[in-house]
Amino acid sequence: MIPVTKSFLPPIEEYTAQVQRAFDNGWLTNRGELVLELEQKLADYLQLQQSKILLMNNGTIPLQIALKLLGKGGEIITTPFSYVATTAAIVWENCTPVFVDIHPEYLTIDETKIEAAITDKTTCILATHVFGNPCNIEEIDRIAIKHNLNVIYDAAHCFGVTYKGKSIFEYGDVSTCSFHATKLFHTGEGGALFCKDAELFHQLYYSHNFGHDGPLAFHGLGINGKMSELNAAMGLAVLPYIDKIIAERKHAVHHYDTQLNFRILQKLVVREGTNWNNSYYPIISTSEDQLIIIEQKLIAHRILPRRYFYPSLHDLPYVHTQQMPVSAQIASSILCLPLFTGLKNQDIERICSLIND
Ligand SMILES: *Cc1c(COP(=O)(O)O)cnc(C)c1O
């Protein structure tokens, strides 16, 4: 069986050596030594300049905290083409998602349609750099400044991506990442938020720890978004392999590119100025029927692609219906092919020949 993804697992001795540190310290959570060390190592690896990083328990809670602080129960302009967490976080925080359709090649929010969706209730733009492909950041910034909106980027797929020479996490008022087991860099479960503004970072920080201001006082309302030492142990064991992980994926993506017949298939167009992380390998077919033929054929050969991201989020049962023709078309005809460290050339060749047939 070839799955769409496989978690990278470091040698178990290297993982247990990190866990041993937590045992030796007798300290399992509440920003212990391992979390602080991982935070520092990630800041170095990502070459963060202005942004500060805060490690968290997953990639959804940082979205929720950012929306709680910046969304203020208003309307959030967002993309219909992302993982469900993006929209769910908006609704969970009692804000209203207002969808704006996507660009047919970049698959990110179509910035030319954002201004028409702004009302006096709009508080934020929450856009996803989907598959690690940056949104049109400059244009979104311009619109946000003009209309006094905050920008939150769901950068769950973006570990290691740089845009115009700096980490993608340097952009937006808040940017978030997921370190879930299926993501390129992972801690089992985990995530992070990134923020440049010291005052906002402080609010986000206390919000992720019950609002604590020392043991007895509280700044304000908070929730538990802390990463545990056990998850940080996994991150510390995976991080030394990150360049190898990204290099192997890059090789696999290149191999797919040379083997697949693109006469009828479309592939992701990565925005210029991006150093991409090769996080996913989506192919877009001409129709849903065509896609299902490909999917069924692969499944029959025990290859399990995934329909990332279906359905288009404007079709979720808990949001108001809006017409999003591009996203609807893409969501119904896109398929992510297997991509992980250890995927063999000959497996890629087999997958491609099944699809080309
Ligand atoms: C994975 C993912 C999330 C959620 O991250 P978790 O760590 O699983 O909570 C959010 N947004 C997108 C786009 C994702 O792919």
The ligand as an SDF file (V2000), in Angstrom:
LIG
                    3D

 15 15  0  0  0  0  0  0  0  0999 V2000
   -3.3280   20.7500    8.9730 C   0  0  0  0  0  0  0  0  0  0  0  0
   -4.0200   22.0750    8.7440 C   0  0  0  0  0  0  0  0  0  0  0  0
   -4.5370   22.8370    9.7940 C   0  0  0  0  0  0  0  0  0  0  0  0
   -4.6860   22.3200   11.1810 C   0  0  0  0  0  0  0  0  0  0  0  0
   -3.5690   21.9440   11.7890 O   0  0  0  0  0  0  0  0  0  0  0  0
   -3.6360   20.9130   13.0340 P   0  0  0  0  0  0  0  0  0  0  0  0
   -2.2500   20.9450   13.5260 O   0  0  0  0  0  0  0  0  0  0  0  0
   -4.0670   19.5920   12.4960 O   0  0  0  0  0  0  0  0  0  0  0  0
   -4.6220   21.5020   14.0120 O   0  0  0  0  0  0  0  0  0  0  0  0
   -5.0300   24.1090    9.5250 C   0  0  0  0  0  0  0  0  0  0  0  0
   -5.0500   24.5850    8.2710 N   0  0  0  0  0  0  0  0  0  0  0  0
   -4.5950   23.8740    7.2280 C   0  0  0  0  0  0  0  0  0  0  0  0
   -4.6200   24.4800    5.8690 C   0  0  0  0  0  0  0  0  0  0  0  0
   -4.0960   22.5780    7.4240 C   0  0  0  0  0  0  0  0  0  0  0  0
   -3.6990   21.8410    6.3760 O   0  0  0  0  0  0  0  0  0  0  0  0
  1  2  1  0
  2  3  1  0
  2 14  2  0
  3  4  1  0
  3 10  2  0
  4  5  1  0
  5  6  1  0
  6  7  2  0
  6  8  1  0
  6  9  1  0
 10 11  1  0
 11 12  2  0
 12 13  1  0
 12 14  1  0
 14 15  1  0
M  END
$$$$
